[in-house]
């Protein structure tokens, strides 16, 4: 059961990472188009700036979700190494639960913000402003999935990915 969940989380992480890479490429091209239009054509493309901001928001939040899965979120490793195995496990649990609470807030309040701004249209790109804020609940939900996976692995002494999770049994 846990292997299936880990597989699902790994696939979601891969999709988010690939999407982030594509959005980074698209944002770079969008900014290049904006500079070319402004300085070469003397006509600034009005859609370039809001689209590049949307791309940047999604790629940053999707990348942050993948960072949580891979254990790259903020932590004080020096303090963890001073603790016993049991103390380290509970400190990591507290850290993951704190990140999980923040992710829940992203889902809840980000979803409410997206719904509240769904009827507002960004005039430069003719998109709903809700699209801009949907990155919050999407990435928050992914973070919650990854937190559940990490908590389960942490307390069941499982190594999910050799590069990502430590085997607490050793």
Secondary structure by P-SEA (a helix, b strand, c coil): caaaaaaaaaaaaaaaaaaaaaaaaaaaaaaaaaaaaaccccccccaaaaaaaaaaaaaaaaaaaaaaaaccccccaaaaaaccaaaaaaaaaaaaaaaaaaaaaaaaaaaaaaaaaccccccccccccccccaaaaaaaaaaaaaaaaaaaaaaacccccccccccccc
